[in-house]
Amino acid sequence: MKQLIILSGKGGTGKTSVTAAFAHLASQGKFAGQVILADADVDAANLELILQPTLREEQDFKGGKVAVIDSDSCMGCGICEQVCRFDAISAHAGVYTVDPIACDGCAACIYQCPAGSITMQEQIAGKFYFSESRYGPLYHANLLPGQENSGKLVTLVKQRARLQALDEDRQLVIVDGPPGIGCPVISAASGADLALIVAEPTVSGVHDMQRALDTLKHFGVRALVAINKADIYPQGAAQIEDFCRQQGIPTVGQIPFDLTVASAMVAGEAVTAFQPDAPASVAIRQIWEQVAAALLPQP
């Protein structure tokens, strides 16, 4: 089994569109019937919008803990309010309560409460889903607004996808990774055999691509780079290729700006299936052939 993760240093580079196209192309080629999909961008999961899967399983994801005050045993001394640095505790009509959104879960109030009236309780931080798509099983999740522990939820999504792939002897797990270089990216890239960075030729796009590549290098994950919307700023695309050449990182192709991609998203379809002869579809197909060859080198 191989794990392919598609990443981007920043949001909006076209990572999810490329992932959906890869899922379509993999389902028709040597990986037909062998693909498991995972959307690890739990803060803004949107792969399901393109694949339009059928939901099979839904469960709550419990994340961090928040303080809860037992009003029956509370002495009303106000010490907890004084020690809370997040202004999460306040009194109304003499009753102290905790704002679960403001509470950071530091537990300082617990250690200072003389009556032992405060406990830490797990909260529901998001939802985990398992669905069936036309290109294979899809594991995805949504983190509730303002919640943390997205790295833990990413790990859950990847673990479930990996376990099904192992149980059913499937050859490939395609992961739509989160943007940036933070904890969710580290969790998503863990154990990956190959990463494809989808970069865009802008100042922020080049800078963040470099940071993403540094992160992958630190964790020993082999990387390839594809340039999306390359024709809107050819000098920027050339800059990306020059940087990758200096660093010994293969660039596997350029995808032109193509409004067909947006039309395919509106239709809820991968662009390579929506219009196979579109310029973006042709470029993505060529990139996929190189990525597939890198995953399974020919003898």
Summary of the structure (lengths in Angstrom):
residues: 299
radius of gyration: 22.7
end to end distance: 17.4
largest distance: 76.0
contacts: 1035
relative contact order: 0.20
helix: 39%
strand: 28%
